[in-house]
Amino acid sequence: MWDYPRPPRVEPTPERVEVWLGGTCIAATTAALRVLETSHPPAYYLPRAAFAEGSLRPCEGASWCEWKGAAAWFDVQGGRRSAPRAAWTYPDPAPGFGSLRGHVAVLPGAMGRCLVDGERVVPQEGGFYGGWITSRVIGPFKGGPGSRGW
């Protein structure tokens, strides 16, 4: 991931991506997008249509990415569990990131589990970034203690 670009690159991936919460698969697709950015594990964005009906509930608040623009957030519901403010989307992405429109990313640490081609994802440290760490991605990664100024 140290050879990932800055600004980030968005690329389609044919990998099977699954999101589980409350013992329920709330999203699955082979049409996800990966965002690759220097010092970060990939973040996966799934088509909104891949999410089960009722699993995404718009919530208060917004955030800003210097590259992608303004994000809107969701509470995520699966089974009998709720993960507050655990998913986001870019309703009107900045130029160069239009392919993210209609896609949603989740914080893997807030989910029951996330899988990429059957491998369980390790969440990026820190709770702020949405990186998905698999055995194919080698760190160190931004997000852990002492990495804020990288």
Backbone as a printed PyTorch tensor [residue, N CA C, xyz], in Angstrom:
tensor([[[  0.7860,  -1.1970,   0.0000],
         [  0.0000,   0.0000,   0.0000],
         [  0.8270,   1.2600,   0.0000]],

        [[  2.1320,   1.1280,   0.2140],
         [  2.9730,   2.3130,   0.1110],
         [  3.1760,   2.7210,  -1.3360]],

        [[  2.8750,   1.8310,  -2.2630],
         [  2.9370,   2.2220,  -3.6700],
         [  1.5620,   2.6410,  -4.1950]],

        [[  0.5590,   2.6910,  -3.3150],
         [ -0.7480,   3.2160,  -3.7250],
         [ -0.6100,   4.7100,  -4.0020]],

        [[ -1.4400,   5.2450,  -4.8720],
         [ -1.2790,   6.6460,  -5.3090],
         [ -1.8310,   7.6770,  -4.3270]],

        [[ -1.3860,   8.8970,  -4.5390],
         [ -1.9400,  10.0650,  -3.8730],
         [ -1.9760,  11.1500,  -4.9210]],

        [[ -3.1110,  11.6790,  -5.3380],
         [ -4.4420,  11.3840,  -4.8020],
         [ -4.8490,   9.9240,  -5.0340]],

        [[ -5.8880,   9.4970,  -4.2950],
         [ -6.3260,   8.1030,  -4.3900],
         [ -6.8140,   7.7240,  -5.7850]],

        [[ -6.8140,   6.4100,  -6.0380],
         [ -7.3420,   5.8600,  -7.2870],
         [ -8.5440,   4.9810,  -6.9450]],

        [[ -9.5720,   5.0660,  -7.7700],
         [-10.7560,   4.2010,  -7.6350],
         [-10.6850,   3.1670,  -8.7450]],

        [[-10.8590,   1.8910,  -8.3650],
         [-10.8250,   0.8370,  -9.3700],
         [-11.8870,  -0.2130,  -9.0780]],

        [[-12.4860,  -0.7610, -10.1280],
         [-13.4390,  -1.8550,  -9.9150],
         [-12.6880,  -3.1190,  -9.4960]],

        [[-13.3600,  -3.9650,  -8.7440],
         [-12.7750,  -5.2440,  -8.3660],
         [-13.8150,  -6.3530,  -8.5410]],

        [[-13.4030,  -7.4920,  -9.0860],
         [-14.3330,  -8.6160,  -9.2460],
         [-14.4300,  -9.4820,  -7.9870]],

        [[-13.6810,  -9.1140,  -6.9230],
         [-13.7060,  -9.8950,  -5.6890],
         [-15.1300,  -9.9450,  -5.1210]],

        [[-15.4530, -11.0410,  -4.4470],
         [-16.7430, -11.1270,  -3.7540],
         [-16.5750, -10.4360,  -2.4050]],

        [[-17.3600,  -9.4020,  -2.1940],
         [-17.3000,  -8.6050,  -0.9730],
         [-18.6120,  -8.8070,  -0.2130]],

        [[-18.4990,  -9.1480,   1.0720],
         [-19.6750,  -9.3730,   1.9160],
         [-19.5640,  -8.5530,   3.1920]],

        [[-20.7130,  -8.0660,   3.6570],
         [-20.8120,  -7.3350,   4.9150],
         [-21.8710,  -8.0260,   5.7600]],

        [[-21.4860,  -8.3950,   6.9940],
         [-22.3700,  -9.0950,   7.9270],
         [-22.5470,  -8.2550,   9.1860]],

        [[-23.7730,  -8.2250,   9.6860],
         [-24.0740,  -7.5510,  10.9470],
         [-25.2300,  -8.2790,  11.6090]],

        [[-25.1070,  -8.5460,  12.8900],
         [-26.1760,  -9.2240,  13.6220],
         [-26.4690, -10.6210,  13.1030]],

        [[-25.4320, -11.2930,  12.5900],
         [-25.6080, -12.6390,  12.0650],
         [-26.2620, -12.7040,  10.6990]],

        [[-26.4550, -11.5540,  10.0660],
         [-27.1360, -11.4620,   8.7730],
         [-26.2130, -10.8530,   7.7300]],

        [[-26.1830, -11.4480,   6.5490],
         [-25.4530, -10.8410,   5.4440],
         [-26.3020,  -9.6810,   4.9300]],

        [[-25.8340,  -8.4500,   5.1710],
         [-26.6190,  -7.2790,   4.7720],
         [-26.2130,  -6.7400,   3.4090]],

        [[-25.0750,  -7.2080,   2.8790],
         [-24.6420,  -6.7750,   1.5460],
         [-23.6630,  -7.7930,   0.9790]],

        [[-23.7790,  -8.0540,  -0.3180],
         [-22.8460,  -8.9360,  -1.0230],
         [-22.8240,  -8.5200,  -2.4860]],

        [[-21.6140,  -8.5060,  -3.0540],
         [-21.4830,  -8.0960,  -4.4520],
         [-20.1610,  -8.5780,  -5.0260]],

        [[-20.1220,  -8.6900,  -6.3440],
         [-18.8710,  -8.8720,  -7.0840],
         [-18.6460,  -7.6460,  -7.9780]],

        [[-19.2860,  -6.5380,  -7.6190],
         [-19.1810,  -5.2970,  -8.3920],
         [-18.7810,  -4.1250,  -7.4990]],

        [[-17.9160,  -4.3750,  -6.5190],
         [-17.4660,  -3.3040,  -5.6210],
         [-16.3910,  -2.4600,  -6.2970]],

        [[-16.1260,  -1.3200,  -5.6960],
         [-15.0250,  -0.4490,  -6.0790],
         [-14.0490,  -0.4090,  -4.9140]],

        [[-12.7430,  -0.3690,  -5.2310],
         [-11.7130,  -0.1990,  -4.2090],
         [-11.0990,   1.1790,  -4.3680]],

        [[-10.9160,   1.8450,  -3.2390],
         [-10.1950,   3.1110,  -3.2440],
         [ -8.8150,   2.8350,  -2.6550]],

        [[ -7.7970,   3.1280,  -3.4430],
         [ -6.4090,   2.8930,  -3.0500],
         [ -5.7340,   4.2360,  -2.8100]],

        [[ -5.1820,   4.3940,  -1.5990],
         [ -4.5300,   5.6510,  -1.2380],
         [ -3.2750,   5.3490,  -0.4180]],

        [[ -2.2120,   6.0860,  -0.6840],
         [ -0.9540,   5.9090,   0.0310],
         [ -1.1840,   5.8460,   1.5340]],

        [[ -0.5650,   4.8900,   2.1920],
         [ -0.5490,   4.6570,   3.6410],
         [ -1.8550,   4.0910,   4.1940]],

        [[ -2.7810,   3.7140,   3.3220],
         [ -4.0660,   3.1560,   3.7600],
         [ -4.3020,   1.7950,   3.1100]],

        [[ -4.8870,   0.8650,   3.8660],
         [ -5.3880,  -0.3300,   3.1860],
         [ -6.5750,   0.0740,   2.3150]],

        [[ -6.9540,  -0.7390,   1.3310],
         [ -8.0690,  -0.3690,   0.4630],
         [ -9.3610,  -0.1680,   1.2450]],

        [[-10.1660,   0.7700,   0.7950],
         [-11.5360,   0.9310,   1.2810],
         [-12.4460,   0.4030,   0.1750]],

        [[-13.4260,  -0.4010,   0.5490],
         [-14.3420,  -0.9910,  -0.4260],
         [-15.6610,  -0.2410,  -0.4120]],

        [[-16.1520,   0.0750,  -1.6030],
         [-17.4420,   0.7570,  -1.7860],
         [-18.3360,  -0.1940,  -2.5650]],

        [[-19.4710,  -0.5310,  -1.9680],
         [-20.4060,  -1.4670,  -2.5800],
         [-21.5610,  -0.6970,  -3.2100]],

        [[-22.1030,  -1.1880,  -4.3240],
         [-23.2750,  -0.5300,  -4.8810],
         [-24.3960,  -0.4920,  -3.8350]],

        [[-25.0700,   0.6240,  -3.7570],
         [-26.1510,   0.7300,  -2.7560],
         [-27.1680,  -0.3840,  -2.9380]],

        [[-27.4110,  -0.7950,  -4.1640],
         [-28.3710,  -1.8670,  -4.4450],
         [-27.9440,  -3.2140,  -3.8640]],

        [[-26.6590,  -3.3540,  -3.4900],
         [-26.1750,  -4.6150,  -2.9010],
         [-26.6100,  -4.7720,  -1.4460]],

        [[-27.0540,  -3.6930,  -0.8170],
         [-27.4560,  -3.7190,   0.5860],
         [-28.9170,  -4.1420,   0.7320]],

        [[-29.1770,  -4.9520,   1.7370],
         [-30.5450,  -5.3930,   2.0240],
         [-31.4190,  -4.1870,   2.3380]],

        [[-32.6520,  -4.2790,   1.9270],
         [-33.6050,  -3.2040,   2.1930],
         [-33.6930,  -2.9560,   3.6960]],

        [[-33.6250,  -1.6890,   4.0770],
         [-33.7340,  -1.3090,   5.4750],
         [-32.4310,  -1.3820,   6.2560]],

        [[-31.3440,  -1.8410,   5.6350],
         [-30.0830,  -1.9650,   6.3690],
         [-29.3330,  -0.6450,   6.4940]],

        [[-29.6290,   0.3190,   5.6400],
         [-28.9870,   1.6350,   5.6920],
         [-30.0260,   2.6890,   6.0470]],

        [[-29.7700,   3.4180,   7.1110],
         [-30.6930,   4.4640,   7.5530],
         [-29.9370,   5.7810,   7.6460]],

        [[-30.3020,   6.7670,   6.8030],
         [-29.6010,   8.0530,   6.8610],
         [-29.5940,   8.5920,   8.2900]],

        [[-28.4780,   9.2050,   8.6800],
         [-28.3640,   9.7620,  10.0230],
         [-27.7950,  11.1760,   9.9550]],

        [[-27.7660,  11.8230,  11.0860],
         [-27.2570,  13.1910,  11.1850],
         [-25.7520,  13.2310,  10.9280]],

        [[-25.3070,  14.3620,  10.4980],
         [-23.8750,  14.5920,  10.3700],
         [-23.3540,  14.3670,   8.9640]],

        [[-22.1750,  14.8910,   8.7510],
         [-21.4880,  14.7770,   7.4650],
         [-19.9970,  14.8030,   7.7410]],

        [[-19.2120,  14.5080,   6.7430],
         [-17.7620,  14.6240,   6.8510],
         [-17.2250,  15.0820,   5.5080]],

        [[-15.9480,  15.3990,   5.4820],
         [-15.3280,  15.9400,   4.2840],
         [-14.0250,  15.2100,   3.9980]],

        [[-13.8300,  14.8140,   2.7620],
         [-12.5690,  14.2430,   2.3020],
         [-11.9550,  15.2260,   1.3150]],

        [[-10.6820,  15.5070,   1.5060],
         [-10.0320,  16.4730,   0.6200],
         [-10.0530,  16.0420,  -0.8350]],

        [[-10.2130,  14.7400,  -1.1050],
         [-10.2150,  14.2320,  -2.4750],
         [-11.6220,  13.9650,  -2.9880]],

        [[-12.4430,  13.3420,  -2.1720],
         [-13.7440,  12.8480,  -2.6400],
         [-14.9040,  13.8060,  -2.3920]],

        [[-14.7470,  14.7570,  -1.4710],
         [-15.7900,  15.7360,  -1.2160],
         [-16.5970,  15.4350,   0.0380]],

        [[-17.8700,  15.8790,   0.0350],
         [-18.7490,  15.7640,   1.2040],
         [-19.4150,  14.3930,   1.2530]],

        [[-19.3380,  13.7640,   2.4250],
         [-19.9430,  12.4440,   2.6360],
         [-21.1750,  12.5680,   3.5100]],

        [[-22.1760,  11.7630,   3.1980],
         [-23.3710,  11.6080,   4.0340],
         [-23.2660,  10.2480,   4.7170]],

        [[-23.7690,  10.1400,   5.9330],
         [-23.5780,   8.9430,   6.7560],
         [-24.8760,   8.1790,   6.9860]],

        [[-24.6960,   6.9060,   7.3400],
         [-25.8170,   6.0120,   7.6360],
         [-25.5770,   5.2930,   8.9570]],

        [[-26.6660,   4.9990,   9.6620],
         [-26.6690,   3.9690,  10.6860],
         [-26.9230,   2.6710,   9.9330]],

        [[-26.3120,   1.5850,  10.3820],
         [-26.4400,   0.3040,   9.6950],
         [-27.1920,  -0.6660,  10.6030]],

        [[-28.1660,  -1.3630,  10.0370],
         [-28.9910,  -2.3120,  10.7770],
         [-28.8400,  -3.6950,  10.1550]],

        [[-28.6120,  -4.6960,  11.0100],
         [-28.5380,  -6.0780,  10.5410],
         [-28.9300,  -7.0120,  11.6570]],

        [[-29.8380,  -7.9410,  11.3690],
         [-30.3370,  -8.8090,  12.4260],
         [-30.9400,  -7.9430,  13.5070]],

        [[-30.5180,  -8.1460,  14.7270],
         [-31.0070,  -7.3170,  15.8420],
         [-29.9550,  -6.3160,  16.3080]],

        [[-28.9670,  -6.0900,  15.4730],
         [-27.8980,  -5.1510,  15.8230],
         [-27.9950,  -3.8770,  15.0080]],

        [[-27.5520,  -2.8130,  15.6380],
         [-27.4640,  -1.5290,  14.9580],
         [-26.0540,  -0.9870,  15.1630]],

        [[-25.4730,  -0.4550,  14.1130],
         [-24.1480,   0.1710,  14.1740],
         [-24.3330,   1.6340,  13.7900]],

        [[-24.3380,   2.5260,  14.7890],
         [-24.5530,   3.9390,  14.4880],
         [-23.4110,   4.5490,  13.6820]],

        [[-23.8050,   5.3500,  12.7250],
         [-22.8480,   6.1340,  11.9080],
         [-21.6750,   5.2690,  11.4360]],

        [[-21.9970,   4.1590,  10.8020],
         [-20.9890,   3.1630,  10.4280],
         [-20.8370,   2.9780,   8.9210]],

        [[-21.5410,   3.7760,   8.1150],
         [-21.4250,   3.6920,   6.6520],
         [-21.5680,   5.0920,   6.0710]],

        [[-20.9610,   5.2840,   4.9040],
         [-21.0420,   6.5990,   4.2740],
         [-21.0940,   6.4730,   2.7570]],

        [[-21.5170,   7.5720,   2.1470],
         [-21.5980,   7.6670,   0.6980],
         [-21.2470,   9.0890,   0.2780]],

        [[-20.8900,   9.2450,  -0.9730],
         [-20.6350,  10.5720,  -1.5390],
         [-21.7440,  10.8650,  -2.5520]],

        [[-22.8030,  11.5830,  -2.1290],
         [-23.9260,  11.8300,  -3.0390],
         [-23.5390,  12.6360,  -4.2790]],

        [[-22.5660,  13.5340,  -4.1140],
         [-22.0960,  14.3610,  -5.2240],
         [-20.5680,  14.4170,  -5.1580]],

        [[-19.8980,  13.3340,  -5.5640],
         [-18.4440,  13.2690,  -5.4050],
         [-17.7070,  14.3520,  -6.1870]],

        [[-16.5300,  14.6780,  -5.7010],
         [-15.6720,  15.6620,  -6.3550],
         [-15.2440,  15.1440,  -7.7400]],

        [[-14.8380,  16.0540,  -8.6330],
         [-14.3580,  15.6280,  -9.9530],
         [-13.2540,  14.5690,  -9.8190]],

        [[-13.3390,  13.5780, -10.6760],
         [-12.3840,  12.4810, -10.6510],
         [-12.8380,  11.2980,  -9.8100]],

        [[-13.9030,  11.4920,  -9.0250],
         [-14.3960,  10.4330,  -8.1490],
         [-15.8780,  10.1380,  -8.3910]],

        [[-16.3710,  10.5180,  -9.5540],
         [-17.7860,  10.3210,  -9.8890],
         [-18.2340,   8.8740,  -9.8370]],

        [[-17.3110,   7.9290, -10.0360],
         [-17.7040,   6.5130, -10.0120],
         [-18.1770,   6.0760,  -8.6310]],

        [[-17.8760,   6.8630,  -7.5820],
         [-18.3370,   6.5070,  -6.2320],
         [-19.8100,   6.8290,  -6.0020]],

        [[-20.3860,   7.6400,  -6.8760],
         [-21.8090,   7.9690,  -6.7320],
         [-22.6210,   6.6690,  -6.7390]],

        [[-23.5580,   6.5460,  -5.7950],
         [-24.3950,   5.3550,  -5.7240],
         [-23.7340,   4.1760,  -5.0240]],

        [[-22.5670,   4.4080,  -4.4130],
         [-21.8510,   3.3630,  -3.6820],
         [-21.7380,   3.7420,  -2.2050]],

        [[-21.6250,   2.7230,  -1.3620],
         [-21.5820,   2.9160,   0.0830],
         [-20.3950,   2.1410,   0.6540]],

        [[-19.6650,   2.7820,   1.5610],
         [-18.5750,   2.1250,   2.2890],
         [-19.0050,   1.9380,   3.7360]],

        [[-18.4620,   0.9150,   4.3760],
         [-18.7420,   0.6750,   5.7970],
         [-17.4420,   0.6570,   6.5810]],

        [[-17.5330,   0.9680,   7.8580],
         [-16.4090,   0.7990,   8.7730],
         [-16.3840,  -0.6700,   9.1740]],

        [[-15.4210,  -1.4420,   8.7000],
         [-15.4610,  -2.8800,   8.9700],
         [-15.4060,  -3.2180,  10.4540]],

        [[-14.7850,  -2.3600,  11.2710],
         [-14.7260,  -2.6130,  12.7040],
         [-16.0630,  -2.4900,  13.4030]],

        [[-17.0190,  -1.8210,  12.7720],
         [-18.3550,  -1.6650,  13.3520],
         [-19.3070,  -2.7820,  12.9120]],

        [[-18.8780,  -3.5860,  11.9560],
         [-19.7230,  -4.6720,  11.4560],
         [-19.4180,  -5.9590,  12.2290]],

        [[-20.2670,  -6.9630,  12.0720],
         [-19.9940,  -8.2710,  12.6620],
         [-18.7800,  -8.8980,  12.0180]],

        [[-18.7380,  -8.8230,  10.6970],
         [-17.5760,  -9.2610,   9.9180],
         [-17.7370,  -8.7630,   8.4930]],

        [[-16.6070,  -8.5810,   7.8420],
         [-16.5620,  -8.2490,   6.4240],
         [-15.6270,  -9.2600,   5.7830]],

        [[-15.9710,  -9.6960,   4.5750],
         [-15.1920, -10.7110,   3.8710],
         [-14.8350, -10.2230,   2.4730]],

        [[-13.6340, -10.5740,   2.0270],
         [-13.2070, -10.3570,   0.6470],
         [-12.7720, -11.7180,   0.1200]],

        [[-13.5100, -12.2090,  -0.8700],
         [-13.2630, -13.5450,  -1.4180],
         [-13.1420, -14.5940,  -0.3130]],

        [[-14.0100, -14.4990,   0.6840],
         [-14.0670, -15.4690,   1.7660],
         [-13.1000, -15.2230,   2.9100]],

        [[-12.1540, -14.2890,   2.7480],
         [-11.1990, -13.9810,   3.8200],
         [-11.7670, -12.8990,   4.7320]],

        [[-11.7140, -13.1690,   6.0250],
         [-12.2020, -12.1920,   6.9960],
         [-11.2590, -10.9900,   7.0530]],

        [[-11.8270,  -9.8080,   6.9790],
         [-11.0860,  -8.5510,   6.9650],
         [-10.7250,  -8.1410,   8.3890]],

        [[ -9.5250,  -7.5830,   8.5400],
         [ -9.1150,  -6.9250,   9.7780],
         [ -9.3300,  -5.4330,   9.5460]],

        [[-10.0600,  -4.7540,  10.4490],
         [-10.2910,  -3.3170,  10.2420],
         [ -9.0400,  -2.4830,  10.4560]],

        [[ -8.9300,  -1.4050,   9.7110],
         [ -7.8550,  -0.4410,   9.9100],
         [ -8.0050,   0.1600,  11.3020]],

        [[ -6.8980,   0.3220,  12.0060],
         [ -6.9280,   0.8760,  13.3570],
         [ -7.4370,   2.3080,  13.3750]],

        [[ -7.9120,   2.7090,  14.5290],
         [ -8.2350,   4.1080,  14.7690],
         [ -9.7090,   4.4450,  14.7410]],

        [[-10.5350,   3.6410,  14.0930],
         [-11.9660,   3.9130,  14.0720],
         [-12.4020,   5.0540,  13.1710]],

        [[-11.4560,   5.7620,  12.5590],
         [-11.8120,   6.8920,  11.6950],
         [-11.7670,   6.5060,  10.2300]],

        [[-10.7680,   5.7210,   9.8540],
         [-10.6130,   5.3200,   8.4630],
         [-11.3540,   4.0180,   8.2000]],

        [[-11.7110,   3.7830,   6.9600],
         [-12.4930,   2.6060,   6.6130],
         [-11.7310,   1.5480,   5.8480]],

        [[-10.4280,   1.4160,   6.0930],
         [ -9.6220,   0.4490,   5.3590],
         [ -9.9150,  -0.9910,   5.7380]],

        [[ -9.7940,  -1.8600,   4.7350],
         [-10.0310,  -3.3000,   4.8850],
         [ -8.6900,  -4.0050,   4.7040]],

        [[ -8.1750,  -4.6360,   5.7530],
         [ -6.8800,  -5.3040,   5.6900],
         [ -7.0930,  -6.7950,   5.4570]],

        [[ -6.4810,  -7.2980,   4.3860],
         [ -6.4690,  -8.7340,   4.0990],
         [ -5.0130,  -9.1860,   4.0500]],

        [[ -4.7990, -10.4700,   3.8850],
         [ -3.4410, -11.0020,   3.8320],
         [ -2.6640, -10.5020,   2.6160]],

        [[ -3.3590,  -9.9110,   1.6480],
         [ -2.6930,  -9.4080,   0.4430],
         [ -2.1900,  -7.9820,   0.5910]],

        [[ -2.4490,  -7.3550,   1.7380],
         [ -2.0840,  -5.9590,   1.9490],
         [ -1.0810,  -5.8900,   3.0980]],

        [[  0.0440,  -5.2330,   2.8630],
         [  1.1200,  -5.1850,   3.8530],
         [  1.2790,  -3.7570,   4.3780]],

        [[  1.3460,  -3.6020,   5.7120],
         [  1.4590,  -2.3060,   6.3700],
         [  2.8970,  -1.8890,   6.5770]],

        [[  3.1360,  -0.9060,   7.4160],
         [  2.2170,  -0.3330,   8.3880],
         [  1.1960,   0.5850,   7.7280]],

        [[  0.0860,   0.7920,   8.4660],
         [ -1.0220,   1.5850,   7.9530],
         [ -1.2590,   2.8030,   8.8320]],

        [[ -1.6960,   3.8630,   8.2150],
         [ -2.1200,   5.0400,   8.9530],
         [ -3.3460,   4.6630,   9.7790]],

        [[ -3.4880,   5.2790,  10.9410],
         [ -4.6600,   5.0520,  11.7750],
         [ -4.3160,   4.6110,  13.1830]],

        [[ -3.1960,   3.9030,  13.3490],
         [ -2.7880,   3.4490,  14.6760],
         [ -2.1450,   4.5670,  15.4690]],

        [[ -1.8630,   4.3140,  16.7310],
         [ -1.2200,   5.3350,  17.5760],
         [  0.0730,   5.8450,  16.9370]],

        [[  0.2510,   7.1660,  16.9660],
         [  1.4630,   7.7750,  16.4440],
         [  1.5030,   7.9640,  14.9390]],

        [[  0.4130,   7.6270,  14.2340],
         [  0.4320,   7.7350,  12.7650],
         [ -0.3290,   8.9470,  12.2420]],

        [[ -0.8520,   9.7780,  13.1060],
         [ -1.6760,  10.8940,  12.6570],
         [ -0.9350,  11.8470,  11.7150]],

        [[  0.3310,  12.1070,  11.9520],
         [  1.0690,  13.0620,  11.1370],
         [  1.6940,  12.5140,   9.8730]],

        [[  1.4590,  11.2460,   9.5330],
         [  2.0600,  10.6750,   8.3330],
         [  1.6430,  11.4310,   7.1100]]])
